Amino acid sequence: MNDRQKILIMSNSIMSLINFKYELLERLIDEKFEVYFSIPESKKDTNVKKLIELGCNYIETNLDRRSTNPFKDLKLIKQYKDIIKYAKPDVILSYTIKPNIYGSYVAKKHKIPIIINITGLGSGFYNTYTKILVEKMYKYACKNAACIFFENEANYNYFIENKIAKKDKSKIVPGSGVNLEKFKPMKKTKEDGIVRFLFIGRIMKEKGIEEYLKAAEYITNKYSNVEFQILGPFEEEEYKEIILNHKNSKIKYLGVSYDVRNEIKEVDCIINPTYHEGMSNVLLEGAAMAKPLMASNIPGCREIVDNGVNGYLFEPKNEKNLIDTIEKFLTLNEIEKNKMGLASRQKVERTFDRNIVIEANLEEIYKILKYKKENIELNIWSKLIMSKWKKFR
């Protein structure tokens, strides 16, 4: 008989589990949990195979993270019901909006405790037409959750102040944290005097790709010793043609990487021009590798970038401000750049170690399991006392 306790992970992407949750999954396996993961990618995916090799159990889930089709979402709810019946988890961990909302709905129906992770507010909160609906759905999800993890203080405050979540259930963790052993300073292989900037992320409007491209065009036309790189998948097809057919040889698309350390080590600065963020993993990884940072002055970025110390903040959706910030960076000498990079590394060492996040998750999981065990024992004792009482009468 298998008496191992079971954890079900619900996510909308295998890459987020591999890049940001792998160490947590590894720890759960080490702690003798039986781990299931529900994601939309196929079993043939290389990264899916990595988690299976780790010892996790794979469950394919048809989830379209960008769809607003209610019929597709109803199918997702049905899938989650089937998954819970199959896996019979003791605790569920969910990440991103659809797993959080629909996962918590199904978890309540099956009386399974769920820990939801708010990895950012997402576009639904910034769209006038969807904001009210998303808030109501999240309020229901948070009501059903055993614990809610937030990646930044601004998101936490928003949920508490708008009565979407209760304070006693809510906790702030430093994003996904960063693996300080994996991401550490590495020596460049290129020393050719070119100042290289790097954008890493899904290529879409809300990640600030338009501002990045416009700034890159302006700067490369003005300065000869610069290069702007783009790394990541095309989330919105319109940018595929723009970037792949770009005539400017100083703006380079690097494709998709399964180990971004190779790209980060070769550049001088990481730029994240996103419109909204939970906690920027791109900035955390760049900082851990001792790179200066430039980022939008928004929650999820400003926690990592100390303006003028380990990088610069600029206003989101503002290409002129981004251009000015890049030009400010170009005036720095090598000693000043290295000092910024060192400050980045020291910042993440102090505040963003991934082990902090792992321990917070394990603490909540064990707390839930202890509570469940005590309730079961209490029910057994209650039934025993009642049966004795009936006999006595």
C-alpha positions as CSV (number, residue, x, y, z in Angstrom):
1,M,0.0,0.0,0.0
2,N,1.3,3.5,-1.0
3,D,0.9,5.8,2.0
4,R,3.1,8.6,0.7
5,Q,1.4,12.0,0.8
6,K,0.6,13.6,-2.5
7,I,1.3,17.0,-3.9
8,L,-0.4,18.3,-7.1
9,I,1.2,21.2,-9.0
10,M,-1.0,23.1,-11.4
11,S,0.8,25.5,-13.8
12,N,0.3,27.0,-17.3
13,S,3.8,26.3,-18.5
14,I,6.5,23.6,-18.2
15,M,9.2,26.3,-18.6
16,S,8.1,28.1,-15.4
17,L,8.3,24.8,-13.5
18,I,11.8,24.0,-14.9
19,N,13.2,27.5,-14.5
20,F,11.7,28.6,-11.2
21,K,10.2,25.7,-9.4
22,Y,12.6,22.8,-10.1
23,E,14.4,23.1,-6.8
24,L,11.1,23.0,-4.9
25,L,10.0,19.9,-6.8
26,E,13.4,18.3,-6.1
27,R,13.0,19.1,-2.4
28,L,9.4,17.6,-2.3
29,I,10.7,14.4,-3.9
30,D,13.6,14.3,-1.3
31,E,10.9,14.8,1.5
32,K,9.3,11.6,0.1
33,F,6.2,13.3,-1.3
34,E,4.5,11.8,-4.4
35,V,4.4,14.7,-6.8
36,Y,2.1,15.2,-9.7
37,F,2.3,18.1,-12.2
38,S,-0.4,19.4,-14.5
39,I,0.8,21.4,-17.5
40,P,-0.3,21.9,-21.1
41,E,2.9,20.6,-22.8
42,S,3.2,17.2,-24.3
43,K,5.0,14.2,-22.7
44,K,7.5,14.4,-25.6
45,D,8.7,17.8,-24.4
46,T,12.3,17.7,-23.2
47,N,11.6,19.6,-20.1
48,V,8.6,17.4,-19.3
49,K,10.9,14.4,-19.5
50,K,13.3,16.1,-17.0
51,L,10.6,16.3,-14.4
52,I,9.5,12.7,-15.0
53,E,13.2,11.7,-14.6
54,L,13.2,13.6,-11.3
55,G,10.4,11.3,-10.1
56,C,7.3,13.5,-10.7
57,N,4.1,12.2,-12.3
58,Y,3.0,13.9,-15.5
59,I,-0.6,14.9,-16.3
60,E,-1.2,16.6,-19.6
61,T,-3.8,19.4,-19.4
62,N,-5.4,21.3,-22.3
63,L,-4.9,24.8,-21.1
64,D,-4.8,27.9,-23.3
65,R,-3.3,30.6,-21.1
66,R,-4.3,33.5,-23.5
67,S,-7.8,32.3,-24.4
68,T,-10.9,34.1,-23.1
69,N,-13.2,31.5,-24.4
70,P,-15.6,30.5,-21.6
71,F,-16.2,27.1,-23.2
72,K,-12.5,26.2,-23.1
73,D,-12.4,27.2,-19.5
74,L,-15.4,25.0,-18.7
75,K,-13.4,22.1,-20.2
76,L,-10.4,23.1,-18.1
77,I,-12.6,22.8,-14.9
78,K,-13.8,19.4,-16.0
79,Q,-10.1,18.3,-16.6
80,Y,-9.1,19.6,-13.1
81,K,-11.9,17.5,-11.6
82,D,-10.7,14.4,-13.4
83,I,-7.1,15.2,-12.4
84,I,-8.0,15.5,-8.7
85,K,-10.0,12.2,-8.8
86,Y,-7.0,10.5,-10.5
87,A,-4.2,11.9,-8.3
88,K,-6.1,12.2,-5.0
89,P,-3.7,14.9,-3.7
90,D,-3.3,15.9,-0.1
91,V,-2.3,19.4,-1.0
92,I,-2.5,21.4,-4.3
93,L,0.0,24.2,-5.3
94,S,-1.2,26.4,-8.2
95,Y,0.6,29.1,-10.2
96,T,-0.8,31.8,-12.5
97,I,-4.4,33.0,-13.0
98,K,-6.3,30.0,-14.6
99,P,-4.8,27.3,-12.3
100,N,-5.3,29.6,-9.3
101,I,-9.0,30.4,-10.1
102,Y,-10.3,27.1,-11.6
103,G,-8.0,25.0,-9.5
104,S,-9.3,26.5,-6.2
105,Y,-12.9,26.1,-7.4
106,V,-12.3,22.4,-8.0
107,A,-10.2,22.0,-4.9
108,K,-13.1,23.3,-2.7
109,K,-15.6,20.9,-4.3
110,H,-13.3,18.0,-3.4
111,K,-12.3,19.4,0.0
112,I,-8.6,19.5,-0.9
113,P,-6.5,22.4,0.6
114,I,-4.8,24.6,-2.0
115,I,-1.9,27.1,-1.8
116,I,-2.3,29.6,-4.6
117,N,0.6,31.8,-5.9
118,I,-0.1,35.3,-7.3
119,T,2.8,35.6,-9.7
120,G,1.6,39.0,-10.9
121,L,-1.7,40.7,-11.5
122,G,-1.6,40.1,-15.3
123,S,-3.5,42.0,-18.0
124,G,-6.9,41.1,-16.6
125,F,-6.4,43.6,-13.8
126,Y,-5.4,46.4,-16.2
127,N,-8.3,46.0,-18.6
128,T,-11.4,48.0,-17.7
129,Y,-13.7,45.4,-19.2
130,T,-12.2,42.4,-17.4
131,K,-11.0,43.9,-14.1
132,I,-14.3,43.5,-12.1
133,L,-14.8,39.9,-13.2
134,V,-11.2,38.9,-12.5
135,E,-11.3,40.5,-9.1
136,K,-14.5,38.6,-8.2
137,M,-13.1,35.3,-9.5
138,Y,-9.9,35.9,-7.5
139,K,-11.9,36.8,-4.4
140,Y,-13.6,33.4,-4.6
141,A,-10.3,31.7,-5.2
142,C,-8.6,33.4,-2.2
143,K,-11.6,32.5,0.0
144,N,-11.1,28.8,-0.8
145,A,-7.3,28.9,-0.4
146,A,-5.4,27.6,2.6
147,C,-2.6,30.1,1.9
148,I,-1.9,32.8,-0.7
149,F,1.7,33.7,-1.6
150,F,2.4,37.0,-3.2
151,E,5.6,37.9,-5.0
152,N,5.6,41.6,-4.2
153,E,4.2,44.0,-1.6
154,A,2.2,46.1,-4.1
155,N,0.1,43.0,-5.2
156,Y,-0.3,41.9,-1.6
157,N,-1.6,45.4,-0.6
158,Y,-3.9,45.6,-3.6
159,F,-5.6,42.3,-2.7
160,I,-5.9,43.2,1.0
161,E,-7.1,46.8,0.5
162,N,-9.7,45.7,-2.0
163,K,-10.8,42.8,0.2
164,I,-10.0,40.2,-2.4
165,A,-7.8,38.2,0.1
166,K,-7.7,38.1,3.9
167,K,-4.5,39.2,5.7
168,D,-4.3,36.1,7.9
169,K,-4.0,33.8,4.8
170,S,-1.6,36.0,2.8
171,K,2.2,36.0,2.8
172,I,4.9,37.7,0.7
173,V,7.8,35.7,-0.6
174,P,10.7,37.1,-2.7
175,G,9.3,36.0,-6.0
176,S,10.5,32.6,-7.1
177,G,13.9,33.5,-5.7
178,V,17.0,32.7,-7.6
179,N,19.4,29.7,-7.4
180,L,22.6,31.4,-6.3
181,E,24.7,28.3,-7.0
182,K,23.5,28.0,-10.5
183,F,23.4,31.7,-11.4
184,K,26.7,33.3,-10.4
185,P,29.2,35.6,-12.1
186,M,30.8,34.1,-15.2
187,K,33.6,35.5,-17.4
188,K,32.7,36.8,-20.8
189,T,34.1,35.1,-23.8
190,K,33.8,38.2,-25.9
191,E,35.9,41.3,-25.1
192,D,35.5,43.4,-28.2
193,G,34.5,46.8,-26.9
194,I,30.8,46.4,-27.9
195,V,28.3,47.3,-25.2
196,R,25.6,44.6,-25.3
197,F,22.1,44.9,-23.9
198,L,19.7,41.9,-23.5
199,F,15.9,41.6,-23.4
200,I,14.7,38.2,-22.1
201,G,11.1,37.1,-22.1
202,R,8.0,36.2,-24.1
203,I,7.9,38.6,-27.0
204,M,4.6,40.5,-26.7
205,K,3.4,44.1,-26.3
206,E,2.9,43.9,-22.5
207,K,6.6,42.9,-22.0
208,G,7.6,46.2,-23.5
209,I,9.1,44.9,-26.7
210,E,7.9,47.9,-28.7
211,E,9.7,50.4,-26.5
212,Y,12.8,48.2,-26.5
213,L,12.9,48.0,-30.3
214,K,12.4,51.7,-30.7
215,A,15.1,52.5,-28.2
216,A,17.4,50.0,-29.8
217,E,16.8,51.6,-33.3
218,Y,17.6,55.1,-32.0
219,I,20.7,54.1,-30.0
220,T,22.3,51.9,-32.7
221,N,21.9,54.8,-35.2
222,K,23.6,57.2,-32.8
223,Y,26.3,55.0,-31.4
224,S,28.6,52.5,-33.2
225,N,29.7,50.4,-30.3
226,V,26.4,49.0,-29.2
227,E,24.3,45.8,-29.7
228,F,20.7,45.0,-28.6
229,Q,19.8,41.3,-28.2
230,I,16.4,39.6,-27.9
231,L,15.9,36.2,-26.3
232,G,12.6,34.4,-26.0
233,P,9.6,32.9,-27.8
234,F,7.1,34.9,-29.9
235,E,3.9,35.1,-27.9
236,E,2.3,37.5,-30.4
237,E,2.9,36.6,-34.0
238,E,3.0,40.2,-35.3
239,Y,6.4,40.7,-33.7
240,K,7.9,37.7,-35.4
241,E,7.9,39.3,-38.8
242,I,9.1,42.6,-37.4
243,I,12.1,41.1,-35.6
244,L,13.1,38.4,-38.0
245,N,13.0,40.7,-41.0
246,H,14.8,43.6,-39.2
247,K,17.5,45.2,-41.3
248,N,19.5,46.6,-38.4
249,S,22.4,44.2,-37.9
250,K,23.0,45.6,-34.4
251,I,19.6,44.3,-33.2
252,K,19.8,40.5,-32.9
253,Y,17.2,37.8,-32.2
254,L,18.9,34.9,-30.4
255,G,15.9,32.5,-30.4
256,V,15.0,30.5,-27.4
257,S,17.5,29.3,-24.8
258,Y,17.2,26.4,-22.3
259,D,20.1,27.8,-20.3
260,V,20.0,31.6,-20.3
261,R,23.3,31.8,-18.4
262,N,25.1,31.4,-21.8
263,E,23.5,34.6,-23.1
264,I,23.5,36.6,-19.8
265,K,27.3,36.2,-19.3
266,E,28.1,37.8,-22.6
267,V,26.2,41.1,-22.1
268,D,26.8,44.3,-20.2
269,C,23.3,45.0,-19.0
270,I,19.8,43.3,-18.7
271,I,16.8,45.5,-19.8
272,N,13.3,44.6,-18.6
273,P,10.8,47.2,-20.1
274,T,7.7,45.2,-19.0
275,Y,4.3,46.9,-18.2
276,H,3.5,44.7,-15.1
277,E,5.3,42.0,-13.2
278,G,5.0,39.7,-10.2
279,M,8.7,39.5,-9.4
280,S,11.1,39.7,-12.4
281,N,13.0,36.4,-12.7
282,V,15.0,37.8,-15.6
283,L,16.3,40.6,-13.3
284,L,17.0,38.2,-10.5
285,E,19.0,35.9,-12.7
286,G,20.9,38.8,-14.3
287,A,21.6,40.2,-10.8
288,A,22.9,36.9,-9.5
289,M,25.3,36.8,-12.4
290,A,26.5,40.3,-11.4
291,K,25.0,42.3,-14.2
292,P,23.8,45.9,-14.1
293,L,20.0,46.1,-14.6
294,M,17.6,48.5,-16.2
295,A,13.9,48.0,-15.6
296,S,10.4,49.6,-15.6
297,N,9.7,51.5,-12.4
298,I,6.9,49.2,-11.3
299,P,6.2,46.6,-8.6
300,G,8.1,43.4,-9.2
301,C,11.1,45.3,-10.7
302,R,11.8,48.2,-8.3
303,E,12.3,45.7,-5.4
304,I,15.3,44.3,-7.3
305,V,16.7,47.5,-8.9
306,D,18.1,50.2,-6.5
307,N,18.2,53.2,-8.8
308,G,21.7,54.4,-9.4
309,V,23.2,51.6,-7.3
310,N,22.9,48.3,-9.2
311,G,21.1,49.8,-12.3
312,Y,18.5,52.3,-13.3
313,L,14.7,52.5,-13.3
314,F,12.7,54.1,-16.1
315,E,9.0,54.8,-16.7
316,P,7.1,52.0,-18.4
317,K,5.6,52.6,-21.9
318,N,8.1,55.5,-22.3
319,E,10.6,55.0,-25.0
320,K,12.2,58.5,-24.5
321,N,12.8,57.7,-20.8
322,L,14.3,54.3,-21.8
323,I,16.6,56.0,-24.4
324,D,17.8,58.5,-21.8
325,T,18.5,55.7,-19.3
326,I,20.5,53.7,-21.9
327,E,22.5,56.8,-22.7
328,K,23.2,57.4,-19.0
329,F,24.5,53.8,-18.8
330,L,26.7,54.3,-21.9
331,T,28.6,57.1,-20.1
332,L,29.8,54.7,-17.3
333,N,33.3,53.4,-17.4
334,E,34.2,49.7,-16.8
335,I,34.9,50.2,-13.1
336,E,31.5,51.9,-12.5
337,K,29.7,49.1,-14.5
338,N,31.5,46.4,-12.5
339,K,30.5,48.2,-9.2
340,M,26.9,48.1,-10.3
341,G,27.2,44.4,-11.2
342,L,28.7,43.6,-7.8
343,A,25.8,45.5,-6.1
344,S,23.4,43.4,-8.0
345,R,24.9,40.1,-6.8
346,Q,25.0,41.4,-3.2
347,K,21.4,42.4,-3.4
348,V,20.1,39.0,-4.4
349,E,22.4,37.2,-1.9
350,R,20.8,39.3,0.9
351,T,17.1,39.1,-0.2
352,F,16.3,36.7,-3.0
353,D,17.8,33.3,-2.2
354,R,15.5,30.6,-3.7
355,N,15.8,28.6,-0.5
356,I,13.7,31.2,1.3
357,V,10.8,30.5,-1.0
358,I,11.3,26.7,-0.8
359,E,11.2,26.8,3.0
360,A,8.1,29.0,3.0
361,N,6.3,26.5,0.8
362,L,7.3,23.5,2.9
363,E,6.3,25.3,6.1
364,E,2.8,25.8,4.7
365,I,2.5,22.3,3.3
366,Y,3.4,20.7,6.6
367,K,1.1,23.1,8.5
368,I,-1.8,22.0,6.3
369,L,-0.9,18.3,6.7
370,K,-0.7,18.6,10.5
371,Y,-4.1,20.3,10.6
372,K,-5.6,17.6,8.4
373,K,-4.2,14.9,10.6
374,E,-5.4,16.5,13.8
375,N,-8.9,16.9,12.3
376,I,-9.0,13.2,11.3
377,E,-7.9,12.2,14.8
378,L,-10.5,14.5,16.3
379,N,-13.2,13.0,14.1
380,I,-12.2,9.5,15.1
381,W,-12.2,10.3,18.8
382,S,-15.6,12.1,18.4
383,K,-17.1,9.0,16.7
384,L,-15.7,6.7,19.4
385,I,-17.0,8.9,22.2
386,M,-20.4,9.1,20.6
387,S,-20.6,5.3,20.1
388,K,-19.6,4.8,23.8
389,W,-22.2,7.4,24.9
390,K,-25.0,5.6,23.0
391,K,-24.0,2.3,24.6
392,F,-24.0,3.8,28.0
393,R,-27.5,5.3,27.5
